Each structure stands twice: as C-alpha cells, then as structure tokens.
Amino acid sequence: MANTYTSPIQGQVVLLTFIYTRCPMPDFCPRMTNNFREIEKSLKQDPAAYGHTHLLSISFDPQFDTPTVLRQYALSTTSIPAADLFPHWEFLSPQPKDLDATGHFFALSVWREKQGAQSGAITHSLSTAIIDGNGKLYRWYHGNSWTPEELLKEVKSAVGSGN
C-alpha cells in the first residue's frame, strides 16, 4: 500500500499573497500583511467561513526569511497569539528552486538590487489570489488596490459556492 499525503488545506478556500519580511515599502508587503490580518480577524467572527478557509503568506526572500524569521515576523506584525494564528494562517518560505515557477504562475516580478545604496534590496510587484476548494484559481489581484472587504466578499462567495 502506497503512502498518501493529504494536505491540511485540501478542500479549503485559500487566500495567498507574497511578502518579504524586510520590505521597506509600507504600501507593499506590510500592507498585504495588514490586509490579511484584517481578513483573519473578520473570518474568525464567521465560524462557517473560517472553517473553510486558510491564509498563506509566501516569502520571496527564502535566503533570509527562514521559518524562524517568518514566525517572529508573523507574531510581531499580527498581534495574534501563535495558537490562534498558525493553524489558520501560515507564513511559508519556498525552496529557492521553486520560487521562480511559483512567482511566474502568479505574475510576480521579483529582482534583487545588485549595486549601489539599495544593494540587496528586493524590488517586486504584488500578487494576491483566492484558490477555490478544488485547487483552481478563483480570483487574482495584481497590485495593492484591493481592500480586505473586497477580498472577504469574494472568499465568502467561493466558500458559499462549494468550490
């Protein structure tokens, strides 16, 4: 009998966004984390939706954003206790070899500054997505113009449609 793996988010509506913990631009990664924090708090008030959703914040700086760094970042930026936060919202750092393909799929542009005062900084675009319960892309947002209320409405629609 072959071993099988069942993902803890299988069948869940997944909200995902990309961040990096050292991002100095307040309207980029910090804004995405703040928006997701508001969504997390709103979902917690709706047990039916909460039980069918999962949040993912994926770092595009895996060399720096280790699991330890991401854990500390998550706790310090969300002010949500670990026992409440991590079962429903994960902060992930992909293998560097997987980052390009993942970023490409979500139209994420990422490049490291190689010279000058900004050496080592990461210039990037923003990408946020809702994946339905069947693992299909339900909605995709490029940039930061979406609001937590808009995303929450779409998430509840995805949950309600049984996708």
Residue pairs with C-beta under 8 A, 6 or more apart in sequence:
8 54
9 54
11 52
11 133
12 52
12 53
12 54
12 133
13 52
13 53
13 54
13 130
13 131
13 132
13 133
13 138
13 155
13 158
13 159
13 163
14 53
14 54
14 55
14 56
14 130
14 131
15 36
15 39
15 53
15 54
15 55
15 56
15 128
15 129
15 130
15 131
15 151
15 155
16 55
16 56
16 57
16 58
16 106
16 128
16 129
16 131
17 32
17 35
17 36
17 56
17 57
17 58
17 126
17 127
17 128
17 129
18 32
18 57
18 58
18 59
18 60
18 103
18 106
18 108
18 124
18 126
18 127
18 128
19 29
19 32
19 33
19 57
19 58
19 59
19 60
20 29
20 59
20 60
20 61
20 64
20 65
20 122
20 124
21 29
21 59
21 61
21 64
21 65
21 69
21 70
21 73
22 61
22 64
22 122
23 29
23 30
23 122
23 124
24 121
27 144
28 124
28 126
28 144
30 77
31 144
32 57
32 126
32 128
32 144
33 57
33 77
33 78
34 77
35 146
35 147
35 148
35 151
36 55
36 57
36 89
36 148
37 77
37 78
37 79
37 80
38 148
39 55
39 148
39 151
39 152
39 155
40 55
40 78
40 80
40 85
40 88
40 89
42 148
42 152
43 49
43 50
43 53
43 88
43 152
43 155
44 50
44 84
44 88
46 156
48 159
49 155
49 156
49 159
50 88
52 133
52 159
53 88
53 155
53 159
54 88
54 89
54 90
55 88
55 89
55 90
56 89
56 90
56 91
56 92
57 70
57 74
57 89
57 90
57 91
57 92
58 92
58 93
58 94
58 102
59 65
59 70
59 91
59 92
59 93
59 94
60 99
60 103
60 108
60 110
60 122
60 124
61 93
61 122
62 93
62 94
62 95
62 96
62 99
63 96
65 73
65 93
66 93
67 93
70 91
70 92
70 93
71 82
71 91
73 91
74 85
74 86
74 89
74 91
75 82
75 85
78 85
78 89
80 89
94 102
99 110
102 108
103 109
103 110
103 127
106 127
106 129
106 140
107 125
107 127
107 140
107 142
108 124
108 125
108 126
108 127
109 124
109 125
110 122
110 123
110 124
110 125
111 122
111 123
111 124
112 120
112 121
112 122
112 123
113 119
113 120
113 121
113 122
113 123
125 142
125 143
126 142
126 143
126 144
127 140
127 141
127 142
128 140
128 141
128 146
128 151
129 137
129 138
129 139
129 140
129 141
130 137
130 138
130 139
130 140
130 151
130 154
130 155
130 158
131 137
131 138
132 138
132 158
132 161
132 163
133 158
133 159
133 162
133 163
134 163
136 163
138 154
138 158
138 163
139 154
139 158
141 151
